[in-house]
Amino acid sequence: MTQTLNAIAFYLFYGFTWLLSKLPLRMLFALSDMLRPILYHLIQYRRKVVHNNLLNSFPDKPLDEIKRIERAYYKHLCDMVVEVIYIMHASAEKAKRMSHFRNIDLLNKYYEQGHSVILAAGHLGNWEVFNTLSLLLKHKVVAAYKPTSNKRFEQFINNNRKRFGCIPVSMYDIARTAIDMHNRHDPFLLVLFADQTPSGGEIRHWMNFLHQDTPVFLGTEKIARKINEPVLFGRVYKPRRGYYEVEFEVISETPKNEPPYDITHRHVQALERIINEQPELWLWSHRRWKYTRADAPKPHGNQHNHE
């Protein structure tokens, strides 16, 4: 019975989003404008989480500025919802028009040199635009995703990413996939979103991020050290509604030569800088700080946290 209800819900969702995607973006943004007061005032979707995250991340900002960022965040969040609906059904040409990659020649240079690239990014702006990189590059674009309990929806999202040539891989298989492709000398661009909270028992390292003691993923650094390929950070900007620009920043070209945790610190600090420039574009409704050092589950195995 539950599976039947899930299937019905999925097909209703698919049909509804397909119909919406036929509207031009300007009309979808009109819907976004109507959705924002419902989400912000009526439903109050994660209002307390967003507000507390902003207060703790910007302790020096006055309350009026916190409120301004909060309102701007919900406007962006609603825009992103309709943008994702649009991208899910858009042609490759229409999807490409939503973004511009400023220094893509840097990636092409690495490909010509036979290098794969690890691209660290954050949940800032509309991260789905990274899937369109596969339309522009010679690299195979591989993107890590976190599996969900709703497999039908997960498959739908991944099939949409595959439409543009992106290869979605579960985060639990991403290291093995990267090493296999590297050993086959098959140049790839690996996109990793490393700003989520590690699961309980997987926390190995903490650092100061947005004025808070924060557990961070080490996966980007671990994979980089294994294959010793360049690590870049994708800086996302939103110059206007429905349009994003991405600039690539070199974190390290020789990961094996870097001190422990240096790569992790650099890409996390790069994300922190861009959040400070455009705070309304980050995913504030995520419960990023649900653990403290005192109550975090102990790491599995014999590894220990390092300062």
N, C-alpha and C positions, 0 to 999 in steps of 0.2 A: 504493500500500500504506500509506504513512504517513498519507494523508488518511483512509483507511478506519479505521485504528487510532485516529486522533484522533476520528473520529466515534463509534466504539464507546465510547471513554473518556468522551466528552462525554455520551452518552445514559445510560451507567451512572451518571455523576455526577448527571445531572438526576434520574434515577429515585430514587437514594439520598437526595438532598437533599429531594425531594418527599415521600418517606416520613417522613423525620425531621421535616419541617416540620409534620406532622400531630400531633406530640406537643406538649403544653403546654410553655411555657417552663421551668417548674420541673423537668420531666423532662429537657429539653435541658441545663439547668444541671447535672444529675446526670451527664450524659454529659461535660460540660465538666470536671467534677471528676475523672473517670476519664482524660480526655485529657491533663490538665496534667502528671502525673508521667511520662507517656509522652513528651510533647514536651520536658519539662525535663530529666528524668534519663536516659531511654533514648535518644531520638533526639538530644537536646541541640541542638535547633534553634537555630542561630545564637547559641549561648550566649556564645561568645567576642566576637562583635560587640556583643551587648547589654551584656555586662560592661564591655568597653572604653569603649563609649559612655557608660555611667553613670559610670565612674571619671573620665573626662575632663570630663564635664559638671558633676560635683559634687565638685571636688577637696577641698573642706573637709569632706565627709561621711565619717564613719568607715566602715570596711569592713563592719561589721555592718549599718549602715543601707543601704549599697549593696546588700548581699545581700538585705535585706528588700524593697527596691524591685524588685529583679530577680525575686524569687519572686512578688511582687504583680503585676508586669507579665505574667508567663506565665499567671497566673490570669485576668487581664483579657483577654489575647490569646485564650485558649481560650473564654472567655465570648463574645467578639466573634465568633468563628468560628460558634458555634451561633446567635447573634443574627442574623447575616447570612443563615444558612440559613433561619431563621424568617421574616425580612423578605422574602426572595426569593419566597416563596410565600404570604405573609400577605395578608389582605384589607386594604383601606385603613384600615378602622376599627381593626383589630388593630395595624397598623403605627403609627397615630397614638398609640395608648396607650403606646408605648414612649418618648415624649419630650414635653417641654413647653417652649414658647418663651416665656420670661418677659415680655419687653417687645415682643411682636409688633406692638403698636399703633404703634411707631416706624416699622415698614415700611409699615403701612397709611397712616400720615400722609404718607410720601413718595409713595405711589401717588396719593393724593388731590391732591397738589401737582403731579402729572405727572412725577415723578422716577423714573428707574430707580435701582437700587442695585447696587453691587459689594460682595460679601460675601467677605472674606478669611477663611479658616479653616485649621486644621491637621489633621494625621492624629492626632487626640487623641479619646479616647472611642470612639464608634461614628459615624463620619462619614456613614454611610448614612442617618442620621436626617434629614439636611438635605434628602433627597429628598422627605420628607413635607411640606416647606414648601409645595409646590405644591397640597396639599390645603387649605391654610389662607389662602392669599394671592390677591389679585387680580392681582398681578404674574405674568407668565410666568416660571417658574423655569428657568434655563439653567445647566447644570453642565458644567464642562470635565472631560475624561477623557484619559488617556494611552493611545493605541492600543497593542494588544498583537499578538504574532505569531499567537496563537490567535483567529482571527476568529469562530469559532463561539461560543466562550466570551464573547468581547467583546460579540457581538450579544445573547447571553442576558442578560448583566448590564445592558446598555443597555435592552433591552426591559422588564426588571423595573423600571428607573427610570421608563420611560415610562408604566408602569401607573398611577403616581400623578400623572401630568401633567408630570413633569420632562422637559426637553429636553436630552439629552446631546449635547455637541458636542466633537469632537476638539480638543485643546489647540492644534493647528496651525491650526485654523480659527476659534478662539474670538474673536480680536481683530476679524476681518472680520465675524463674526456679530454681535458687540456693536455695532459701528459701523453696520451695516445696520439693525438694530432701532432703534437710537437715531435714525437719520435718518428712519425711518418713524414716529417718535413712538409706538413700541410699548413701553410700560414693562415692564421685565424686572428680575428679580433674578439677577445673575450670581454663581455660587458658584465660587470659585477656591481650590484647596488649594496654597498657595505655599511649603510647607516641605520639598519634595523638592530633590535636588541638580540644578542645571542640567546639561544634557548638555555633554560636552566641546566647546569652541569657542563655547558660548553664555554663558559666565561673563563678566559685565560689572561686577559689584560684589561687594565683600566687606564683612562686618561682624562684630563680636563677638557670638556667639550661644552661650549656655550655656558661657561661658569658652573658646570656641574660635573661631579665625579661620574664617569660614564663607562660602562663596559663596551668594548669594541670588538668587532670581528677581526680575526687575523688571517682569514682565508685568502685575501688578495695578496698579502705578503708571502704566505706559504706557497701559493702556486707560482708566484713570480720567482721565488728562490729556487724552486724545483726546475723550472724551464729557463731561467735567466734571460727573460725577454723584457723589452721596455714596458714600463708602467706609466700610464698617463691618467690624468683626471679630466673629466668632462665638465666644464663650467657652463651652466645653462643660464641664458638671459631671456627675458620676455619683453622685447621692445614695444610690442603692441598686442592687442587681444588676438588670440588664435595663431600667433606666430612666435617661434622660438629661434634663438641663435645659440650655437654651441661652439665653444673654443676649447682646444685641447692644450693642456698644461703638462709638461714633462715632469714626472715625479722621480723616475730613475731609469737609466738605460742599462745599468749593470746591477741588478738586484742582489746578486751573490756577494757583491763588494760592500753592500750597505750594512751598517751596524744593526743589531737586532731591534725590531720595532720601528726603525727609522721610516721605512716605507709607509707603514700604518699611520704613524704620526703625521707624515706629510700629506697623505690624501685626506685624512680627517680634518687637518687644519685648513686644507684647501676648501673643503666643504664648508667649514665654519666661516671662512672669509666671504664666500659667495652668499651664505645665509645672512650675514650681517649687512651685505649690500642690498639684498632683496628679501627681507624676512617673510613677507607674505606668500612667497612661492614654495616654502618648505612644507612638509607634511606634518603639521603641528597636531593633528588629531590622532597621531600614532602615540601609543603609550611607551615612549622611548626610555623613560627612566623608571621602570617598574621595579628595579632592583637597586639596593644599596650594597656596599661591600659586606655589611653586617648580616643582611638577610639573603644574599645571593646563594643559590645552591652551590655546593662544593663541586669543582671540576671533576669529570670522570677520569679515571686512570691515575697515573702517578705524576702528572704535570701539575705545576703550581702557578699561581698568578705572579707576575713580575711587576715591579714598579717602573 
